[in-house]
Amino acid sequence: MIDQQKNWQTLNLANIQQRLAWVQQQPDGVIFCQESGVHYVTVNKDKNKIKFSLVEKVNLHTDLLQSVIDLNNPLHLVSEYTQAMMLGLVWQNQPQKVYIAGFGGARIPLILHHYLPETVIECADVDPIAISAATKCFGVQFDSRLSVTIQDGREYLEQKNPDIKYDIIMTDVFCGNGYSSHRLATKEFYQLCQKHLSSAGVVLVNLLQRDEFYAEKVKTFQSVFSQVCVSPWKDINSVLIGSNSPSLEKSEIVSRAKYLQDGHEFSFSLIDRALDIRVGRELAESIANLDQAQILHDDSPPVGYFDSWLF
């Protein structure tokens, strides 16, 4: 069985590299640019790095990179926050079903699809142009185990039969300047996620630490899940991890990450991301004003929320 899986992964990697061959042949510079709403969806090649960005039409500015792929090692997750999103496997090392709100360059779906050949991965994204960029420039190919629906990430879950459960749910949804949807940050949304989780399922959320409502979003997440961990990346991103399964001590989280690292031979260090995790008092002390933060609800967004476009 292990040999069969390794053989499949070898073939799959070859297929990914073949799909990226035309990108490899392109000169440095912009290799994809299309209008999408208030943005341009752009893909830029810089030697062996391919970078996916949303550039605002008004001032041609963006400071939030969406996805990066290394053409020399397409299975390497360049961004540390994407590595941290893989910590969901600590709680569910053989997930049957995964749901991801947000597609971007599809780095996480592609990695999960490669290393977990029995897992079904469903994604939702509102931007068909971004999906086109990912399939054209990031080696993604859809099949019976990997799909994307052009739909709001919350609506997708709301319309699912209540009996459908996921072992891992991820949200990674931003506009080009860092704005994240209020509807994907409320207690009601996380309760919806909880309803669609398997008994030991886990939810992971990518947040920006500079978000004006960062503490409120963490506090809201804590109001739904009994164990909450955070894996911060510098002063930029934080990945929230929440589950209602029996709590894990940090030593157990690190031990399970080592098991996964040894088994899958990731080119990035899942162990380092596990060591970064903050739980309990360490988490509380790392987030300013967390104890004073308010819980976010659908019907009462805080004053100024919709003005918080992080230029």
Steps between C-alpha positions, in 0.01 A plus 500: 500500500781741591684415177182562298457839664864596435466395136184708464669801659799468268267496199293786639808718555607433141155611383523819706841578354368436151213745557753758620736451205358788296533731802863396539562611140355850546729804540500679834216748550120492488377178340129537586287811550121526482242737646282367781267743674703775669827311444733367239588136557871482422763228494864606491803283427827578678754234403370178659231673711145556375301757700123545492361841603185711488586854389250778563383681188478839667859542615664189357606404851504182699698398805343160552653217299244226437714198405856401407631187331860391453531348153804299611300342783124536440415292809680744729278748683697825483282706736527397864132569563407240236731256678313579822167425331627145451495460879138393460649157429618487863134462599389307189793317340284307252207727420228366275355840408653848510325831428694816417342846468733698276704360211769752401787319334370170643825422679336324794248303287779383270717385792213320674400337170855372453576366847153367583389293199182379673379846605224699326569875498218746432572870452291811447608839364306796360757589234502292179795699366713404800406137444609532135833647610557210740425231243710675234803596708512285816474146369151433634275244333151406617383142530261288707690590818567869444228745404421870526162671491461867405305606806528689827676277753230532763213449258664179383488357852150633569364318197658168593287222643542505882612136484811592298799518732859608441805391694679827423353841416728788398429865423754717319302782344628854440460781254821635354558759771439269793127548556331185629127434494300562817274207406799265530605628843186484716384261769216388276744408223720296734191327637414412140850354460452305822176347369686372195800362692555133569521408868875564519511757222708817497456852362793717387476871421762730350496848656713810460645623826473864391122463465337763721260230625758225544429452873125495436542229238708283733252552786210405270682184392558411866128534573424198278796262536615346826866485400650790306863528396673768296803460276638850431731592216718799591267801535308418183268199510355281769332166441226423751437133569180394675349168598245359744679166524703422816769764548857428398801612701764685300741209543246269335444748217875509432526120525221451247656759268827305510312181411339675202831654394675163505215324321443749219853641475372854450758740356389757760518452876162422653690446826613865505142616446387276788773643723369850416153416633370693799233353724329598823658787692777537241234567235314750720816691584602525135188689387448853626162577661367149442320497835317823409411399144138460394357196324399567140144419390327507163252771594734734687827572318718736704513866406760557231531135396411567138743791490794284610659449159860455598696729271 
